[in-house]
Amino acid sequence: MSLGAAEEESAQEIHIPADIDWEMLDKSKFFIIGTALFSGVSSTLYPVVVLKTRQQVAQSHVSCMKTAFSLIRHEGFRALYGGFGTSLAGTIPARALYMAALEVTKSNVGTATVKFGFTEPTASAIANALGGLSAAMAAQLVWTPVDVVSQRLMVQGGYNPKNRNASAHQYVNGIDAIRKILKTDGPRGLYRGFGISILTYAPSNAVWWASYSVAQRLVWGGVGYYMCKKDEQSNNTTVNALRPDSKTVMAVQGVSAAMAGGMSALITMPLDTIKTRLQVLDGDENGRRGPTVMQTVRNLVREGGWTACYRGLGPRWASMSFSATTMITTYEFLKRLSTKSQEALT
């Protein structure tokens, strides 16, 4: 399947590089290089995730800047990377599952939808949506326990143990956190919030990948119009020969990803706040579980009305938009690096 040429009228104006599907990839390169690239991206964005998590579990609204200054003043810069080791360790298997499910689904669904008679733009949007859905569901098998542990490590330094909105335990590291969670809540404690994680990330990924596909076509349409106008002004009528350079391709991918990421952040923010609260709360020594989803929602509304569900929106919007831009340009670069040689494809 090709992202090929946006819409039909734009296809005559600008030639877009074809998409690289699953069969064209060298799998060993894809996973090894991908692990290194995305580990770097995760380390860059991690402090923003910490700030977002701190805001979500706070009982009152505190701005992102105040949260950052308070955290650094009282706990030092290292607190911006609380739980990072655990998160990074989980990145490797989670990213592998995510990328494999995404590419396999996109490739198979894309081929099937074209055979069923869908137009190329519609088939691309459907394949991207279902690819994002299956990728998120596969990755959550690893990400939910990683989230539970890393988020508790993120918030433990800033809250009073008497505060029911934060973990009462103090953890030495990720292994210690796992041991104490298992002792208090059992294996189910590591999968607290799994259901709402699926409800948050599966639709979010489906919306994101479908939006990204549509946004790319819209942006390419604008780029094609601009390039053709520029050609007309220079009296060049060979519009069918227009081919964007690699910088233009990356710019379009980045802008499209940021648009899709920002929209996805806005739509799924309340679910992410509820999920985060569920995952950082402890049960007690008598085996009583932490609050349910409905109790968590009632607590949020009591603390600050429905707008409390949007605490941390600024960092999350920035994180998802920047992460999406970085992720997609890195991902497309990874696919180009991992493409099989022409001899291997024949």
C-alpha positions as CSV (number, residue, x, y, z in Angstrom):
1,M,0.0,0.0,0.0
2,S,1.3,3.4,-0.8
3,L,0.7,6.8,0.7
4,G,1.5,7.6,-2.8
5,A,0.1,10.6,-4.1
6,A,-2.4,12.0,-1.6
7,E,-5.6,12.7,-3.5
8,E,-6.1,12.1,-7.2
9,E,-6.0,15.8,-8.1
10,S,-2.8,16.2,-6.0
11,A,-1.3,13.1,-7.5
12,Q,-0.8,14.9,-10.8
13,E,1.0,17.7,-9.1
14,I,3.3,16.0,-6.7
15,H,4.9,12.6,-6.3
16,I,5.0,11.4,-2.7
17,P,7.4,8.6,-1.8
18,A,5.7,5.2,-1.5
19,D,5.1,3.7,2.0
20,I,7.4,0.9,3.1
21,D,5.3,-2.2,4.1
22,W,6.1,-5.1,6.4
23,E,7.4,-7.4,3.6
24,M,10.0,-4.8,2.5
25,L,11.7,-4.6,6.0
26,D,14.8,-6.4,7.2
27,K,13.3,-7.5,10.6
28,S,16.5,-7.8,12.5
29,K,17.6,-4.3,11.5
30,F,14.1,-3.0,12.2
31,F,14.0,-4.2,15.8
32,I,17.6,-3.6,16.8
33,I,17.9,-0.1,15.4
34,G,14.4,0.7,16.5
35,T,15.1,-0.2,20.1
36,A,18.1,2.2,20.1
37,L,16.3,5.1,18.4
38,F,13.1,4.9,20.5
39,S,15.1,4.5,23.8
40,G,16.7,7.9,22.9
41,V,13.3,9.5,22.2
42,S,11.9,8.1,25.5
43,S,14.8,9.5,27.6
44,T,14.3,13.0,26.0
45,L,10.6,13.1,26.7
46,Y,10.6,11.4,30.1
47,P,10.7,14.6,32.3
48,V,7.5,15.9,30.7
49,V,5.8,12.6,31.5
50,V,6.9,12.9,35.2
51,L,5.4,16.4,35.4
52,K,2.1,15.3,33.8
53,T,1.8,12.4,36.2
54,R,2.5,14.6,39.3
55,Q,-0.2,17.0,38.2
56,Q,-2.7,14.2,37.6
57,V,-2.4,12.8,41.1
58,A,-2.3,16.2,42.9
59,Q,-5.4,17.0,45.0
60,S,-5.5,20.6,43.7
61,H,-4.6,22.2,40.5
62,V,-0.9,23.4,40.3
63,S,0.5,24.8,37.1
64,C,3.1,22.8,35.2
65,M,5.9,25.4,35.8
66,K,5.2,25.5,39.6
67,T,5.2,21.7,39.7
68,A,8.6,21.6,37.9
69,F,10.2,24.2,40.1
70,S,8.8,22.6,43.3
71,L,10.0,19.2,42.2
72,I,13.5,20.4,41.3
73,R,13.8,22.6,44.5
74,H,12.8,19.9,46.9
75,E,13.9,16.7,45.2
76,G,16.6,17.7,42.7
77,F,16.9,17.2,39.0
78,R,17.1,13.4,39.4
79,A,13.4,13.4,40.3
80,L,12.7,14.3,36.7
81,Y,13.9,10.8,35.9
82,G,12.2,8.9,38.7
83,G,11.3,5.4,37.5
84,F,13.2,5.9,34.2
85,G,15.2,2.6,34.5
86,T,12.0,0.6,34.8
87,S,10.3,2.5,32.0
88,L,13.3,2.0,29.7
89,A,13.5,-1.7,30.4
90,G,9.9,-2.1,29.5
91,T,10.4,-0.1,26.3
92,I,12.2,-2.8,24.5
93,P,9.6,-5.6,24.5
94,A,6.7,-3.2,24.4
95,R,8.1,-1.4,21.3
96,A,8.8,-4.7,19.6
97,L,5.2,-5.9,20.1
98,Y,3.9,-2.5,19.1
99,M,5.9,-2.2,15.9
100,A,5.3,-5.8,14.8
101,A,1.5,-5.6,15.4
102,L,1.3,-2.2,13.7
103,E,3.1,-3.2,10.5
104,V,1.6,-6.6,10.1
105,T,-1.9,-5.3,10.6
106,K,-1.4,-2.3,8.3
107,S,0.1,-4.4,5.6
108,N,-2.6,-7.1,5.7
109,V,-5.6,-4.8,6.2
110,G,-4.3,-2.4,3.5
111,T,-4.1,-5.1,0.9
112,A,-7.5,-6.5,1.9
113,T,-9.4,-3.2,1.8
114,V,-8.0,-2.3,-1.6
115,K,-9.2,-5.7,-2.9
116,F,-12.7,-5.0,-1.4
117,G,-12.8,-1.9,-3.7
118,F,-12.1,0.9,-1.2
119,T,-10.3,3.9,-2.6
120,E,-6.6,4.2,-1.7
121,P,-7.1,7.1,0.7
122,T,-9.9,5.2,2.5
123,A,-8.0,2.0,2.6
124,S,-5.0,3.7,4.0
125,A,-7.0,5.4,6.8
126,I,-8.7,2.1,7.7
127,A,-5.4,0.2,7.7
128,N,-3.7,2.8,9.9
129,A,-6.6,2.9,12.4
130,L,-6.8,-0.9,12.8
131,G,-3.0,-1.1,12.9
132,G,-2.9,1.5,15.7
133,L,-5.7,-0.4,17.6
134,S,-4.0,-3.8,17.4
135,A,-0.5,-2.3,18.3
136,A,-1.8,-0.6,21.4
137,M,-3.6,-3.7,22.6
138,A,-0.5,-5.8,22.1
139,A,1.8,-3.3,23.8
140,Q,-0.4,-2.9,26.9
141,L,0.4,-6.5,27.9
142,V,3.9,-5.1,28.8
143,W,3.2,-1.4,29.3
144,T,0.5,-1.7,32.0
145,P,2.9,-3.3,34.7
146,V,5.7,-0.9,33.5
147,D,3.3,2.1,33.9
148,V,2.2,1.0,37.4
149,V,5.7,0.6,38.7
150,S,7.3,3.7,36.9
151,Q,4.4,6.0,37.8
152,R,4.7,5.1,41.5
153,L,8.4,5.9,41.4
154,M,7.6,9.2,39.6
155,V,5.3,10.4,42.3
156,Q,6.6,8.9,45.6
157,G,8.9,11.8,46.5
158,G,6.4,14.6,46.5
159,Y,3.5,13.4,48.6
160,N,2.6,12.7,52.2
161,P,1.9,9.1,52.9
162,K,-1.4,10.1,54.6
163,N,-2.6,11.4,51.2
164,R,-4.7,8.7,49.6
165,N,-4.0,10.1,46.2
166,A,-0.4,8.8,46.3
167,S,1.3,5.6,47.2
168,A,2.0,5.1,50.9
169,H,5.1,3.1,50.1
170,Q,8.6,4.4,49.5
171,Y,10.3,2.3,46.9
172,V,14.1,1.9,46.5
173,N,13.9,0.9,42.8
174,G,11.7,-0.9,40.3
175,I,12.4,-4.3,41.7
176,D,11.6,-3.2,45.2
177,A,8.4,-1.6,43.9
178,I,7.3,-4.9,42.2
179,R,8.0,-6.9,45.3
180,K,5.9,-4.5,47.5
181,I,3.1,-4.3,45.0
182,L,2.9,-8.1,44.8
183,K,2.9,-8.3,48.6
184,T,0.1,-5.8,49.0
185,D,-2.1,-6.4,46.0
186,G,-0.9,-9.6,44.5
187,P,-0.2,-10.1,40.7
188,R,-3.4,-8.1,39.9
189,G,-1.7,-5.1,41.4
190,L,0.7,-4.9,38.5
191,Y,-2.2,-4.9,36.1
192,R,-4.3,-2.3,37.9
193,G,-5.9,0.0,35.3
194,F,-5.3,-2.5,32.5
195,G,-8.9,-2.3,31.3
196,I,-9.0,1.5,31.3
197,S,-5.5,1.5,29.7
198,I,-6.9,-0.4,26.8
199,L,-9.9,2.0,26.6
200,T,-7.5,4.9,26.6
201,Y,-4.7,3.8,24.3
202,A,-6.5,1.5,21.8
203,P,-9.0,4.2,20.6
204,S,-6.3,6.8,21.0
205,N,-3.9,5.0,18.7
206,A,-6.6,4.2,16.2
207,V,-7.6,7.9,16.1
208,W,-4.0,9.0,16.0
209,W,-2.9,6.7,13.1
210,A,-6.1,7.4,11.1
211,S,-5.8,11.2,11.8
212,Y,-2.1,11.0,10.8
213,S,-3.1,9.4,7.4
214,V,-5.7,12.0,6.7
215,A,-3.6,14.9,8.0
216,Q,-0.7,13.8,5.7
217,R,-3.0,14.0,2.7
218,L,-4.3,17.4,3.6
219,V,-0.8,18.8,4.2
220,W,0.5,17.2,1.0
221,G,-2.4,18.8,-0.9
222,G,-1.2,22.2,0.4
223,V,2.4,21.5,-0.4
224,G,1.5,20.4,-3.9
225,Y,-0.6,23.5,-4.4
226,Y,2.3,25.7,-3.2
227,M,4.9,23.9,-5.4
228,C,2.7,24.1,-8.5
229,K,2.1,27.8,-7.9
230,K,5.8,28.3,-7.5
231,D,6.4,26.4,-10.7
232,E,3.8,28.5,-12.6
233,Q,5.5,31.6,-11.5
234,S,8.8,30.3,-12.9
235,N,6.9,29.4,-16.2
236,N,7.6,25.7,-15.6
237,T,4.6,23.6,-16.8
238,T,5.9,20.1,-16.0
239,V,3.8,19.8,-12.9
240,N,3.7,16.0,-13.1
241,A,7.5,15.8,-12.5
242,L,7.4,17.6,-9.1
243,R,9.1,15.5,-6.4
244,P,9.6,16.7,-2.9
245,D,13.1,16.4,-1.3
246,S,13.7,14.4,1.9
247,K,13.5,17.5,4.1
248,T,10.1,18.3,2.7
249,V,8.9,14.8,3.3
250,M,10.1,14.8,6.9
251,A,8.5,18.2,7.5
252,V,5.2,17.1,6.2
253,Q,5.3,13.9,8.3
254,G,6.2,15.9,11.4
255,V,3.5,18.5,11.0
256,S,0.9,15.8,10.3
257,A,2.0,13.8,13.4
258,A,1.8,16.9,15.7
259,M,-1.8,17.6,14.4
260,A,-2.8,14.0,15.1
261,G,-1.0,13.9,18.5
262,G,-2.6,17.1,19.8
263,M,-6.1,16.0,18.9
264,S,-5.6,12.6,20.4
265,A,-4.3,14.1,23.7
266,L,-7.4,16.3,24.0
267,I,-9.9,13.5,23.3
268,T,-8.3,10.9,25.7
269,M,-7.1,13.2,28.6
270,P,-9.9,12.3,31.1
271,L,-9.3,8.6,30.6
272,D,-5.6,9.0,31.1
273,T,-6.0,11.0,34.3
274,I,-8.4,8.3,35.8
275,K,-6.0,5.6,34.7
276,T,-3.0,7.3,36.3
277,R,-4.8,7.7,39.6
278,L,-5.9,4.1,39.6
279,Q,-2.3,2.9,39.0
280,V,-0.6,4.9,41.8
281,L,-3.1,4.1,44.5
282,D,-2.4,1.3,47.0
283,G,-4.7,-1.3,48.4
284,D,-4.2,-1.9,52.2
285,E,-2.6,-4.6,54.2
286,N,-6.0,-6.2,54.8
287,G,-6.4,-6.9,51.1
288,R,-8.9,-4.1,50.5
289,R,-8.5,-2.8,47.0
290,G,-8.0,0.8,46.0
291,P,-10.8,3.0,44.7
292,T,-12.8,1.9,41.7
293,V,-13.1,3.8,38.5
294,M,-16.3,5.5,39.6
295,Q,-14.9,6.4,43.0
296,T,-11.9,7.9,41.3
297,V,-14.1,10.0,39.0
298,R,-16.2,11.2,42.0
299,N,-13.0,12.1,43.9
300,L,-11.7,14.1,40.9
301,V,-15.0,16.0,40.5
302,R,-15.2,16.7,44.2
303,E,-11.6,18.1,44.1
304,G,-12.0,20.5,41.2
305,G,-15.1,19.8,39.1
306,W,-15.0,18.1,35.7
307,T,-12.0,20.3,34.7
308,A,-9.9,18.2,37.3
309,C,-10.0,15.4,34.7
310,Y,-7.9,17.7,32.5
311,R,-5.1,18.3,35.0
312,G,-1.8,17.8,33.2
313,L,-3.3,18.6,29.8
314,G,-0.6,21.1,29.0
315,P,2.3,18.7,29.5
316,R,0.4,15.8,27.9
317,W,-0.5,17.9,24.9
318,A,3.1,19.1,24.5
319,S,4.4,15.6,25.2
320,M,2.1,13.8,22.7
321,S,2.5,16.5,20.0
322,F,6.3,16.5,20.3
323,S,6.5,12.8,20.9
324,A,4.3,12.2,17.8
325,T,6.5,14.4,15.7
326,T,9.7,12.8,16.9
327,M,8.3,9.3,16.9
328,I,6.9,9.4,13.3
329,T,10.0,11.0,11.8
330,T,12.2,8.6,13.7
331,Y,9.9,5.7,12.7
332,E,9.9,6.6,9.0
333,F,13.7,7.0,9.2
334,L,13.9,3.6,10.8
335,K,11.9,2.0,8.1
336,R,14.1,3.5,5.4
337,L,17.2,2.3,7.2
338,S,15.7,-1.2,7.6
339,T,14.5,-1.7,4.0
340,K,15.8,-4.8,2.3
341,S,18.1,-4.4,-0.7
342,Q,16.5,-4.6,-4.1
343,E,18.2,-8.0,-4.6
344,A,16.5,-9.4,-1.4
345,L,13.1,-8.1,-2.6
346,T,13.3,-9.9,-5.9
